[in-house]
Amino acid sequence: MEPVKVAAADFQRNIGRYQDLALRQPVAVTRNGRESCVLISTEEYQRLKRRDREVLAIEDFTDADAEAVRQARPSTESATFNHELNRDS
């Protein structure tokens, strides 16, 4: 869903209105015509946080972790997506 865009000055004057709106859809606050931040509901923020992943460097892996990655094999169901690897760009 595209966010509703609002100038920072209007956002400041009508913060309650935009807080209510953010419960239903994102509100992008603009400064000098450029989006500077987006207000979203707590529910949406928590949903996004649940999808966070930690990125590790190879140095962070134990030997057992590295071996588990080497031994990993795709499931048979993953073949369903092979056509996506063969797309011409």
Biopython code that builds the backbone (N, CA, C, O; Angstrom):
import numpy as np
from Bio.PDB.StructureBuilder import StructureBuilder

atoms = [
    (1, "MET", "N", (0.850, -1.174, 0.000)),
    (1, "MET", "CA", (0.000, 0.000, 0.000)),
    (1, "MET", "C", (0.898, 1.241, 0.000)),
    (1, "MET", "O", (1.816, 1.367, 0.811)),
    (2, "GLU", "N", (0.615, 2.126, -0.906)),
    (2, "GLU", "CA", (1.363, 3.378, -1.000)),
    (2, "GLU", "C", (1.059, 4.261, 0.201)),
    (2, "GLU", "O", (-0.099, 4.378, 0.602)),
    (3, "PRO", "N", (2.077, 4.884, 0.782)),
    (3, "PRO", "CA", (1.811, 5.768, 1.918)),
    (3, "PRO", "C", (1.167, 7.077, 1.474)),
    (3, "PRO", "O", (1.362, 7.542, 0.351)),
    (4, "VAL", "N", (0.403, 7.651, 2.381)),
    (4, "VAL", "CA", (-0.119, 9.000, 2.196)),
    (4, "VAL", "C", (1.044, 9.936, 2.476)),
    (4, "VAL", "O", (1.719, 9.785, 3.494)),
    (5, "LYS", "N", (1.295, 10.900, 1.595)),
    (5, "LYS", "CA", (2.402, 11.836, 1.790)),
    (5, "LYS", "C", (1.884, 13.118, 2.412)),
    (5, "LYS", "O", (0.856, 13.658, 2.005)),
    (6, "VAL", "N", (2.627, 13.598, 3.417)),
    (6, "VAL", "CA", (2.226, 14.814, 4.111)),
    (6, "VAL", "C", (3.478, 15.636, 4.429)),
    (6, "VAL", "O", (4.502, 15.091, 4.840)),
    (7, "ALA", "N", (3.381, 16.929, 4.236)),
    (7, "ALA", "CA", (4.503, 17.821, 4.550)),
    (7, "ALA", "C", (4.711, 17.846, 6.061)),
    (7, "ALA", "O", (3.755, 17.735, 6.828)),
    (8, "ALA", "N", (5.958, 17.993, 6.480)),
    (8, "ALA", "CA", (6.315, 17.976, 7.902)),
    (8, "ALA", "C", (5.529, 19.024, 8.687)),
    (8, "ALA", "O", (5.079, 18.744, 9.799)),
    (9, "ALA", "N", (5.357, 20.212, 8.137)),
    (9, "ALA", "CA", (4.626, 21.275, 8.848)),
    (9, "ALA", "C", (3.173, 20.864, 9.078)),
    (9, "ALA", "O", (2.634, 21.081, 10.163)),
    (10, "ASP", "N", (2.535, 20.271, 8.064)),
    (10, "ASP", "CA", (1.151, 19.816, 8.201)),
    (10, "ASP", "C", (1.073, 18.658, 9.196)),
    (10, "ASP", "O", (0.127, 18.569, 9.980)),
    (11, "PHE", "N", (2.056, 17.787, 9.162)),
    (11, "PHE", "CA", (2.111, 16.677, 10.109)),
    (11, "PHE", "C", (2.158, 17.197, 11.544)),
    (11, "PHE", "O", (1.445, 16.699, 12.416)),
    (12, "GLN", "N", (2.996, 18.194, 11.781)),
    (12, "GLN", "CA", (3.126, 18.765, 13.134)),
    (12, "GLN", "C", (1.815, 19.396, 13.600)),
    (12, "GLN", "O", (1.428, 19.251, 14.760)),
    (13, "ARG", "N", (1.141, 20.088, 12.702)),
    (13, "ARG", "CA", (-0.118, 20.757, 13.069)),
    (13, "ARG", "C", (-1.255, 19.767, 13.316)),
    (13, "ARG", "O", (-2.165, 20.040, 14.098)),
    (14, "ASN", "N", (-1.196, 18.621, 12.648)),
    (14, "ASN", "CA", (-2.307, 17.664, 12.690)),
    (14, "ASN", "C", (-1.852, 16.264, 13.081)),
    (14, "ASN", "O", (-2.325, 15.276, 12.518)),
    (15, "ILE", "N", (-0.944, 16.175, 14.036)),
    (15, "ILE", "CA", (-0.340, 14.883, 14.366)),
    (15, "ILE", "C", (-1.374, 13.829, 14.768)),
    (15, "ILE", "O", (-1.236, 12.663, 14.399)),
    (16, "GLY", "N", (-2.392, 14.216, 15.509)),
    (16, "GLY", "CA", (-3.425, 13.262, 15.915)),
    (16, "GLY", "C", (-4.129, 12.635, 14.729)),
    (16, "GLY", "O", (-4.379, 11.430, 14.696)),
    (17, "ARG", "N", (-4.442, 13.478, 13.756)),
    (17, "ARG", "CA", (-5.107, 12.989, 12.534)),
    (17, "ARG", "C", (-4.235, 11.965, 11.828)),
    (17, "ARG", "O", (-4.726, 10.925, 11.392)),
    (18, "TYR", "N", (-2.941, 12.253, 11.712)),
    (18, "TYR", "CA", (-2.051, 11.337, 10.991)),
    (18, "TYR", "C", (-1.715, 10.095, 11.804)),
    (18, "TYR", "O", (-1.433, 9.041, 11.235)),
    (19, "GLN", "N", (-1.744, 10.206, 13.126)),
    (19, "GLN", "CA", (-1.586, 9.006, 13.953)),
    (19, "GLN", "C", (-2.760, 8.062, 13.724)),
    (19, "GLN", "O", (-2.572, 6.852, 13.592)),
    (20, "ASP", "N", (-3.947, 8.600, 13.679)),
    (20, "ASP", "CA", (-5.126, 7.782, 13.411)),
    (20, "ASP", "C", (-5.057, 7.153, 12.026)),
    (20, "ASP", "O", (-5.376, 5.976, 11.856)),
    (21, "LEU", "N", (-4.641, 7.939, 11.037)),
    (21, "LEU", "CA", (-4.533, 7.438, 9.672)),
    (21, "LEU", "C", (-3.493, 6.321, 9.572)),
    (21, "LEU", "O", (-3.675, 5.358, 8.827)),
    (22, "ALA", "N", (-2.404, 6.457, 10.326)),
    (22, "ALA", "CA", (-1.328, 5.461, 10.279)),
    (22, "ALA", "C", (-1.777, 4.106, 10.808)),
    (22, "ALA", "O", (-1.118, 3.099, 10.552)),
    (23, "LEU", "N", (-2.876, 4.063, 11.534)),
    (23, "LEU", "CA", (-3.414, 2.773, 11.979)),
    (23, "LEU", "C", (-3.970, 1.977, 10.813)),
    (23, "LEU", "O", (-4.099, 0.755, 10.889)),
    (24, "ARG", "N", (-4.301, 2.676, 9.730)),
    (24, "ARG", "CA", (-4.884, 2.032, 8.553)),
    (24, "ARG", "C", (-3.926, 1.939, 7.377)),
    (24, "ARG", "O", (-3.999, 0.998, 6.586)),
    (25, "GLN", "N", (-3.022, 2.918, 7.257)),
    (25, "GLN", "CA", (-2.075, 2.917, 6.148)),
    (25, "GLN", "C", (-0.861, 3.770, 6.514)),
    (25, "GLN", "O", (-0.957, 4.654, 7.365)),
    (26, "PRO", "N", (0.276, 3.507, 5.875)),
    (26, "PRO", "CA", (1.485, 4.275, 6.185)),
    (26, "PRO", "C", (1.316, 5.753, 5.840)),
    (26, "PRO", "O", (0.604, 6.117, 4.904)),
    (27, "VAL", "N", (1.990, 6.587, 6.621)),
    (27, "VAL", "CA", (1.991, 8.036, 6.391)),
    (27, "VAL", "C", (3.448, 8.460, 6.217)),
    (27, "VAL", "O", (4.242, 8.357, 7.152)),
    (28, "ALA", "N", (3.794, 8.930, 5.036)),
    (28, "ALA", "CA", (5.152, 9.378, 4.751)),
    (28, "ALA", "C", (5.243, 10.881, 4.989)),
    (28, "ALA", "O", (4.513, 11.662, 4.378)),
    (29, "VAL", "N", (6.137, 11.274, 5.877)),
    (29, "VAL", "CA", (6.342, 12.692, 6.180)),
    (29, "VAL", "C", (7.437, 13.200, 5.253)),
    (29, "VAL", "O", (8.513, 12.612, 5.153)),
    (30, "THR", "N", (7.138, 14.312, 4.573)),
    (30, "THR", "CA", (8.103, 14.860, 3.615)),
    (30, "THR", "C", (8.697, 16.158, 4.146)),
    (30, "THR", "O", (8.066, 16.912, 4.886)),
    (31, "ARG", "N", (9.913, 16.378, 3.741)),
    (31, "ARG", "CA", (10.607, 17.625, 4.055)),
    (31, "ARG", "C", (11.258, 18.068, 2.750)),
    (31, "ARG", "O", (12.030, 17.320, 2.150)),
    (32, "ASN", "N", (10.946, 19.277, 2.318)),
    (32, "ASN", "CA", (11.433, 19.792, 1.034)),
    (32, "ASN", "C", (11.090, 18.849, -0.117)),
    (32, "ASN", "O", (11.874, 18.670, -1.049)),
    (33, "GLY", "N", (9.900, 18.248, -0.031)),
    (33, "GLY", "CA", (9.423, 17.392, -1.105)),
    (33, "GLY", "C", (9.955, 15.972, -1.092)),
    (33, "GLY", "O", (9.562, 15.158, -1.927)),
    (34, "ARG", "N", (10.844, 15.660, -0.158)),
    (34, "ARG", "CA", (11.429, 14.312, -0.102)),
    (34, "ARG", "C", (10.966, 13.606, 1.162)),
    (34, "ARG", "O", (10.910, 14.207, 2.235)),
    (35, "GLU", "N", (10.633, 12.319, 1.028)),
    (35, "GLU", "CA", (10.207, 11.551, 2.192)),
    (35, "GLU", "C", (11.356, 11.449, 3.189)),
    (35, "GLU", "O", (12.479, 11.094, 2.829)),
    (36, "SER", "N", (11.057, 11.767, 4.450)),
    (36, "SER", "CA", (12.097, 11.686, 5.476)),
    (36, "SER", "C", (11.828, 10.571, 6.472)),
    (36, "SER", "O", (12.768, 10.015, 7.039)),
    (37, "CYS", "N", (10.565, 10.233, 6.695)),
    (37, "CYS", "CA", (10.237, 9.127, 7.593)),
    (37, "CYS", "C", (8.815, 8.666, 7.292)),
    (37, "CYS", "O", (8.046, 9.349, 6.616)),
    (38, "VAL", "N", (8.492, 7.486, 7.815)),
    (38, "VAL", "CA", (7.163, 6.913, 7.598)),
    (38, "VAL", "C", (6.591, 6.510, 8.946)),
    (38, "VAL", "O", (7.261, 5.853, 9.742)),
    (39, "LEU", "N", (5.358, 6.903, 9.197)),
    (39, "LEU", "CA", (4.649, 6.533, 10.411)),
    (39, "LEU", "C", (3.763, 5.342, 10.085)),
    (39, "LEU", "O", (2.950, 5.391, 9.161)),
    (40, "ILE", "N", (3.932, 4.250, 10.869)),
    (40, "ILE", "CA", (3.121, 3.046, 10.689)),
    (40, "ILE", "C", (2.559, 2.634, 12.039)),
    (40, "ILE", "O", (3.024, 3.091, 13.083)),
    (41, "SER", "N", (1.563, 1.775, 12.008)),
    (41, "SER", "CA", (0.965, 1.293, 13.256)),
    (41, "SER", "C", (1.956, 0.398, 13.997)),
    (41, "SER", "O", (2.870, -0.171, 13.400)),
    (42, "THR", "N", (1.758, 0.290, 15.284)),
    (42, "THR", "CA", (2.587, -0.602, 16.096)),
    (42, "THR", "C", (2.446, -2.037, 15.604)),
    (42, "THR", "O", (3.426, -2.780, 15.570)),
    (43, "GLU", "N", (1.248, -2.425, 15.228)),
    (43, "GLU", "CA", (1.009, -3.782, 14.722)),
    (43, "GLU", "C", (1.859, -4.054, 13.476)),
    (43, "GLU", "O", (2.478, -5.112, 13.362)),
    (44, "GLU", "N", (1.886, -3.099, 12.550)),
    (44, "GLU", "CA", (2.682, -3.273, 11.332)),
    (44, "GLU", "C", (4.171, -3.292, 11.661)),
    (44, "GLU", "O", (4.920, -4.085, 11.091)),
    (45, "TYR", "N", (4.603, -2.434, 12.567)),
    (45, "TYR", "CA", (6.011, -2.413, 12.982)),
    (45, "TYR", "C", (6.407, -3.762, 13.575)),
    (45, "TYR", "O", (7.461, -4.301, 13.239)),
    (46, "GLN", "N", (5.570, -4.311, 14.455)),
    (46, "GLN", "CA", (5.879, -5.602, 15.063)),
    (46, "GLN", "C", (5.906, -6.720, 14.034)),
    (46, "GLN", "O", (6.730, -7.630, 14.122)),
    (47, "ARG", "N", (4.999, -6.653, 13.052)),
    (47, "ARG", "CA", (5.000, -7.649, 11.975)),
    (47, "ARG", "C", (6.318, -7.595, 11.203)),
    (47, "ARG", "O", (6.906, -8.632, 10.895)),
    (48, "LEU", "N", (6.770, -6.404, 10.898)),
    (48, "LEU", "CA", (8.031, -6.244, 10.170)),
    (48, "LEU", "C", (9.214, -6.704, 11.012)),
    (48, "LEU", "O", (10.130, -7.338, 10.489)),
    (49, "LYS", "N", (9.211, -6.398, 12.299)),
    (49, "LYS", "CA", (10.307, -6.815, 13.179)),
    (49, "LYS", "C", (10.407, -8.336, 13.273)),
    (49, "LYS", "O", (11.505, -8.884, 13.373)),
    (50, "ARG", "N", (9.266, -9.015, 13.240)),
    (50, "ARG", "CA", (9.292, -10.484, 13.277)),
    (50, "ARG", "C", (9.997, -11.052, 12.053)),
    (50, "ARG", "O", (10.514, -12.169, 12.087)),
    (51, "ARG", "N", (10.014, -10.285, 10.979)),
    (51, "ARG", "CA", (10.649, -10.744, 9.743)),
    (51, "ARG", "C", (12.137, -10.405, 9.683)),
    (51, "ARG", "O", (12.834, -10.823, 8.759)),
    (52, "ASP", "N", (12.620, -9.649, 10.667)),
    (52, "ASP", "CA", (14.044, -9.298, 10.717)),
    (52, "ASP", "C", (14.893, -10.554, 10.739)),
    (52, "ASP", "O", (14.501, -11.583, 11.289)),
    (53, "ARG", "N", (16.037, -10.450, 10.143)),
    (53, "ARG", "CA", (17.002, -11.534, 10.191)),
    (53, "ARG", "C", (18.339, -10.961, 10.579)),
    (53, "ARG", "O", (18.681, -9.833, 10.227)),
    (54, "GLU", "N", (19.075, -11.741, 11.297)),
    (54, "GLU", "CA", (20.410, -11.329, 11.688)),
    (54, "GLU", "C", (21.382, -11.750, 10.595)),
    (54, "GLU", "O", (21.354, -12.892, 10.137)),
    (55, "VAL", "N", (22.232, -10.833, 10.185)),
    (55, "VAL", "CA", (23.229, -11.133, 9.165)),
    (55, "VAL", "C", (24.551, -11.411, 9.870)),
    (55, "VAL", "O", (25.033, -10.603, 10.664)),
    (56, "LEU", "N", (25.120, -12.563, 9.567)),
    (56, "LEU", "CA", (26.369, -12.963, 10.180)),
    (56, "LEU", "C", (27.474, -13.008, 9.144)),
    (56, "LEU", "O", (27.237, -13.328, 7.980)),
    (57, "ALA", "N", (28.672, -12.688, 9.572)),
    (57, "ALA", "CA", (29.845, -12.865, 8.722)),
    (57, "ALA", "C", (30.310, -14.309, 8.877)),
    (57, "ALA", "O", (30.001, -14.953, 9.880)),
    (58, "ILE", "N", (31.032, -14.814, 7.920)),
    (58, "ILE", "CA", (31.500, -16.195, 7.981)),
    (58, "ILE", "C", (32.320, -16.450, 9.245)),
    (58, "ILE", "O", (32.347, -17.568, 9.759)),
    (59, "GLU", "N", (32.980, -15.418, 9.736)),
    (59, "GLU", "CA", (33.780, -15.566, 10.959)),
    (59, "GLU", "C", (32.906, -15.836, 12.184)),
    (59, "GLU", "O", (33.396, -16.348, 13.192)),
    (60, "ASP", "N", (31.633, -15.501, 12.107)),
    (60, "ASP", "CA", (30.722, -15.702, 13.224)),
    (60, "ASP", "C", (30.223, -17.150, 13.332)),
    (60, "ASP", "O", (29.652, -17.539, 14.351)),
    (61, "PHE", "N", (30.443, -17.943, 12.276)),
    (61, "PHE", "CA", (29.987, -19.327, 12.260)),
    (61, "PHE", "C", (30.951, -20.222, 13.026)),
    (61, "PHE", "O", (32.169, -20.056, 12.957)),
    (62, "THR", "N", (30.385, -21.168, 13.752)),
    (62, "THR", "CA", (31.230, -22.204, 14.354)),
    (62, "THR", "C", (31.562, -23.215, 13.257)),
    (62, "THR", "O", (30.961, -23.181, 12.183)),
    (63, "ASP", "N", (32.493, -24.093, 13.513)),
    (63, "ASP", "CA", (32.805, -25.147, 12.543)),
    (63, "ASP", "C", (31.572, -26.001, 12.262)),
    (63, "ASP", "O", (31.333, -26.408, 11.125)),
    (64, "ALA", "N", (30.796, -26.268, 13.307)),
    (64, "ALA", "CA", (29.571, -27.067, 13.134)),
    (64, "ALA", "C", (28.549, -26.339, 12.255)),
    (64, "ALA", "O", (27.884, -26.959, 11.425)),
    (65, "ASP", "N", (28.429, -25.022, 12.443)),
    (65, "ASP", "CA", (27.518, -24.231, 11.602)),
    (65, "ASP", "C", (27.942, -24.320, 10.137)),
    (65, "ASP", "O", (27.122, -24.586, 9.258)),
    (66, "ALA", "N", (29.218, -24.097, 9.888)),
    (66, "ALA", "CA", (29.735, -24.118, 8.519)),
    (66, "ALA", "C", (29.522, -25.486, 7.886)),
    (66, "ALA", "O", (29.165, -25.578, 6.712)),
    (67, "GLU", "N", (29.737, -26.540, 8.649)),
    (67, "GLU", "CA", (29.533, -27.896, 8.124)),
    (67, "GLU", "C", (28.063, -28.141, 7.832)),
    (67, "GLU", "O", (27.737, -28.781, 6.832)),
    (68, "ALA", "N", (27.174, -27.651, 8.671)),
    (68, "ALA", "CA", (25.741, -27.807, 8.435)),
    (68, "ALA", "C", (25.328, -27.115, 7.140)),
    (68, "ALA", "O", (24.485, -27.630, 6.405)),
    (69, "VAL", "N", (25.912, -25.959, 6.856)),
    (69, "VAL", "CA", (25.615, -25.256, 5.602)),
    (69, "VAL", "C", (26.137, -26.066, 4.419)),
    (69, "VAL", "O", (25.449, -26.211, 3.409)),
    (70, "ARG", "N", (27.345, -26.587, 4.545)),
    (70, "ARG", "CA", (27.906, -27.400, 3.448)),
    (70, "ARG", "C", (27.063, -28.635, 3.157)),
    (70, "ARG", "O", (26.940, -29.046, 2.003)),
    (71, "GLN", "N", (26.491, -29.220, 4.181)),
    (71, "GLN", "CA", (25.714, -30.451, 4.025)),
    (71, "GLN", "C", (24.248, -30.205, 3.630)),
    (71, "GLN", "O", (23.541, -31.147, 3.271)),
    (72, "ALA", "N", (23.803, -28.985, 3.693)),
    (72, "ALA", "CA", (22.396, -28.665, 3.409)),
    (72, "ALA", "C", (22.063, -28.929, 1.950)),
    (72, "ALA", "O", (22.860, -28.646, 1.055)),
    (73, "ARG", "N", (20.884, -29.471, 1.726)),
    (73, "ARG", "CA", (20.385, -29.737, 0.380)),
    (73, "ARG", "C", (18.973, -29.186, 0.267)),
    (73, "ARG", "O", (18.215, -29.231, 1.236)),
    (74, "PRO", "N", (18.611, -28.670, -0.891)),
    (74, "PRO", "CA", (17.255, -28.130, -1.051)),
    (74, "PRO", "C", (16.213, -29.249, -0.993)),
    (74, "PRO", "O", (16.490, -30.391, -1.358)),
    (75, "SER", "N", (15.023, -28.904, -0.531)),
    (75, "SER", "CA", (13.932, -29.875, -0.506)),
    (75, "SER", "C", (13.461, -30.137, -1.929)),
    (75, "SER", "O", (13.717, -29.339, -2.831)),
    (76, "THR", "N", (12.782, -31.241, -2.126)),
    (76, "THR", "CA", (12.265, -31.556, -3.463)),
    (76, "THR", "C", (11.242, -30.524, -3.919)),
    (76, "THR", "O", (11.100, -30.267, -5.114)),
    (77, "GLU", "N", (10.521, -29.926, -2.949)),
    (77, "GLU", "CA", (9.516, -28.915, -3.298)),
    (77, "GLU", "C", (10.149, -27.660, -3.895)),
    (77, "GLU", "O", (9.489, -26.925, -4.629)),
    (78, "SER", "N", (11.412, -27.411, -3.590)),
    (78, "SER", "CA", (12.056, -26.190, -4.095)),
    (78, "SER", "C", (12.220, -26.210, -5.608)),
    (78, "SER", "O", (12.402, -25.156, -6.217)),
    (79, "ALA", "N", (12.160, -27.379, -6.223)),
    (79, "ALA", "CA", (12.271, -27.477, -7.685)),
    (79, "ALA", "C", (11.162, -26.696, -8.383)),
    (79, "ALA", "O", (11.304, -26.308, -9.542)),
    (80, "THR", "N", (10.073, -26.470, -7.684)),
    (80, "THR", "CA", (8.958, -25.693, -8.230)),
    (80, "THR", "C", (9.400, -24.300, -8.658)),
    (80, "THR", "O", (8.792, -23.694, -9.540)),
    (81, "PHE", "N", (10.459, -23.793, -8.033)),
    (81, "PHE", "CA", (10.908, -22.424, -8.290)),
    (81, "PHE", "C", (12.100, -22.342, -9.242)),
    (81, "PHE", "O", (12.613, -21.249, -9.483)),
    (82, "ASN", "N", (12.548, -23.461, -9.783)),
    (82, "ASN", "CA", (13.715, -23.459, -10.669)),
    (82, "ASN", "C", (13.544, -22.539, -11.867)),
    (82, "ASN", "O", (14.519, -21.957, -12.342)),
    (83, "HIS", "N", (12.328, -22.401, -12.358)),
    (83, "HIS", "CA", (12.090, -21.537, -13.511)),
    (83, "HIS", "C", (12.496, -20.083, -13.229)),
    (83, "HIS", "O", (12.838, -19.346, -14.154)),
    (84, "GLU", "N", (12.459, -19.675, -11.970)),
    (84, "GLU", "CA", (12.858, -18.300, -11.630)),
    (84, "GLU", "C", (14.353, -18.089, -11.789)),
    (84, "GLU", "O", (14.794, -16.954, -11.968)),
    (85, "LEU", "N", (15.138, -19.146, -11.728)),
    (85, "LEU", "CA", (16.589, -19.041, -11.899)),
    (85, "LEU", "C", (16.968, -18.923, -13.366)),
    (85, "LEU", "O", (18.071, -18.483, -13.689)),
    (86, "ASN", "N", (16.074, -19.308, -14.246)),
    (86, "ASN", "CA", (16.385, -19.350, -15.667)),
    (86, "ASN", "C", (15.822, -18.185, -16.453)),
    (86, "ASN", "O", (15.809, -18.211, -17.684)),
    (87, "ARG", "N", (15.350, -17.150, -15.742)),
    (87, "ARG", "CA", (14.790, -15.996, -16.441)),
    (87, "ARG", "C", (15.874, -15.223, -17.170)),
    (87, "ARG", "O", (16.977, -15.036, -16.657)),
    (88, "ASP", "N", (15.544, -14.781, -18.363)),
    (88, "ASP", "CA", (16.460, -13.902, -19.097)),
    (88, "ASP", "C", (16.287, -12.494, -18.586)),
    (88, "ASP", "O", (15.162, -12.006, -18.477)),
    (89, "SER", "N", (17.378, -11.838, -18.274)),
    (89, "SER", "CA", (17.295, -10.480, -17.736)),
    (89, "SER", "C", (17.302, -9.470, -18.847)),
    (89, "SER", "O", (17.238, -8.268, -18.589)),
]
sb = StructureBuilder()
sb.init_structure("model")
sb.init_model(0)
sb.init_chain("A")
sb.init_seg("    ")
for serial, (resi, resn, name, xyz) in enumerate(atoms, 1):
    if name == "N":
        sb.init_residue(resn, " ", resi, " ")
    sb.init_atom(name, np.array(xyz, "f"), 0.0, 1.0, " ", f" {name:<3s}", serial, name[0])
structure = sb.get_structure()
